[in-house]
Amino acid sequence: MGKYFGTDGIRGPVGGDLINADVAYRLGSALGRYLKALKPELPLNAVIGRDTRSSGAELADALIRGLNQHGVYVHDLGIVPTPSIAQSVLEQQADLGIAVTASHNPASDNGIKLFDGNACKFNDAEEARIEALLDAEPPVPEDLPMAKSYPLDAAAFYVNYVRSLMDQNCLSGWKIVLDLANGATSETTPAVFERWGAELILIGNNPDGENINQGVGSECPELLGEAVVKHEANLGIAHDGDGDRVVVCDETGAVVDGDILLGLFGLYALRSGALKNDTLVATVQSNLGLDMAIREAGGRVERTDIGDRNVARVMRETGSNIGGESSGHIIFSDFATTGDGLLAAVKLIDVMCHTKKSLSELRQEIRLFPQGTLNLRVAEKKPLGTLKALNRVVAAVEADFGEDGRVLVRYSGTEPKLRLLVEGKDEKRVADALKDLEKAACSDLDVMAR
């Protein structure tokens, strides 16, 4: 992580040191300088979209003003899912894509995600270059001209593209619950499913600028599960605020673990010969049961650091076409360059249709190891190498588990949290190890009350 950029772009409280109109303008100007250095003799163009947060319009306006100072032609996409912005970069042959969103965070936060001219997220070196340009930016001029941009209905392009992946009325007779998180997918995802003929029950589809992710969406799937049971639906689908993630419930209302979802995609692609290089890409966060299921089917799992941009990078390096995170970021590179919650839902329904199996049946094909996780809010992210008590416990647990388990300790890239994960074949040993890790972490760090 850099000075401004975290795991997935820049993110923080609205009005704070990172997320305010002045920083957004200066970032827009820095991005303009960055693009001009890459293509000094060519016209430059960018696309920008946002989620439903009330703070998004001002931040987008400031970013556009900064880009305008360097002659960058800007298409304003309005409120659209983040994967739609990546798609628009390719359709418009743009040099830059910007998503103003804080994803699954509350409305009090906002953020900025960037896509390059290939609709891929910027790497560490590119972010470092942008940070240096941002630091060198002069203060915001007092009398800036109005932001100059041109509207583009990217949502329509996106909806039409996803609709084309399945036949009209193919889900006639299906009943599906959609939780749109009061976010960027509030109109696009229902529009897609309506064409396929499913009966829809909608949750979180009334954004007001302040209620994004508020008790709804991928972070809060309880209402989704309850609605699936109440309406006897085939499936429940939840997005996060910007639509690049998916969480699903089976017909019993039970949430399906993200690693099971990823495993099903890899398993059925392997069986049909559609998984390129027989390789599924996952992060270090994913369960060991995923590796076992894919290995038994004749494939392998390639692991990478947390973050869907890292997944996408390793997919390009290994020639794989499916990868993702247990959080619900799933990438199908034959169809998109970044995580897309709606696309992942479509691919899941495709598996259900072809196998004629319910999701509760399908999920049994991936057996996960018992896993314990804990997120501790900390006052300061001290270097992990300096946490003596925690490192001693980690070493002891790893020695005890051997090849039958693992420990993962890391800081969140977007929040002041220490994340602990323990995995093993025995549930009690996992729970005991997690308690030992928590106790050690609390002795090393100033842990705030949960």
C-alpha positions, 0 to 999 in steps of 0.5 A: 500500500502507498501513501494514498492508495490502499488495497483497492484505490483511495478510500476514507471518510468524506471530508477527511484528509484523503476524500474531499473536493480539494484532493479530488481536484488535485488528483484529477490534475495529477492524473491528467499530467500522468496521461500526458506523460504517457501520450504527449502528442495524442488527445486524451479521454477518460470516463468517470462514474459513481455509486449512489452516495450523496458525496459522489457528485461533488467528488466527480465534479472536482476530478473532472475539473482537474482533468480538464486543466490538461485537456482531457475529454471526459465522459460522465457516466453518472450512477453506474456499477464499477464493472460498467466503468471498466467496460466503458473504458474499452468501448470508448477506447479511453485512456482512464476510467474512474469510479467514485465509490467506497464499495461496501463501506457506509455512506459516510465514506467515499473513495476513488478506483482507477482503471488504465486504458486496458480497463485493468486496475493500476499496479503499485508502480503506477500508483506510486507515480500518481502519488508523486504527481499528486504531492507535487500538485499546487494548491487548488486555484480560486477561480476554476471554470465549470467542469466540462464533461459529456454524458454517456449512457454506459448503464444501457450498454452494460445492461444490454451486454449482460442480457445477451449472455442468456436467452430472453425469458430463460428464467421464466418460472424462477423466483429470485430475490435481489438485494441491491444495497441501495447502491449502483446496481439498483436499476441495472441488475433488475433490468437484466433479470426482467428480460430473462423473465424471472419473478423478482423480489427487490431489497435495497432498491431505493437509494437516497444518497445516505442509505447505501449498504445500510443494513442491506447488501453483501455485508448484511445478507440476513434480510436476503436469506429471510426473503428467500425463505418467505417467498420460496425463491430459487435464489438470493443475490446481493451486491455491494454498493458499487456492484463488483461483488456478489453474495448468494443464498440458496433456496433454504436461505443459507448464505453460500461461502464465497470459496464454495462459489469460486470452487463451483465455477472452477470445478464446472469449468474444469469438467467442461474443458473451459478452465484455461491452463486448468488453473483457478486463481484465488487469494491467500484468504481462500480456504484449503478445501478449495485447493483440494476440490480443484486438485481432485478434479485435475486442476490446480489453485494459484494463490496471490495477495488479497485484492481483486487487482492482484487476482486479475494480474495473476490470471493474466500471468498464468493464462487463467480465465477464472479467479476471485476472492472469498469476499465475492469478487469473481473475475471471468476474464473472457467476459470482463477485466474486473470483478463483476457481481452481476456477471458472477450471478449469471455464471452461477445461474448458468451452472444451475440451469445446465446441471438442473441442480439447486444451489443447495445441491451444488454447494455440497460438491465443495467441502471447506476446512473449518475456518475461524476469522476475527477482525480487530479494530486497532488504534495503530497498524504497527509493523507485523514483524514487531508484534512479538507475542503474536508472532510467537503464537503464530509459529506455535500454531503453525507447528502444531497444525503442520500441513493440516492447517494454516494461519493468516495475519494481515491488516485490512487495506481499507480499514484500521483492522487486524484480520486473523484467520485460522484454518484446519481439519479440527474445528475445536483446534481452530477455535482455540488457536484463534483465541490464542491469537486474539489474546496475543494481538491484544497484548501487542496492539491497542485493540479497540472495543468490538 
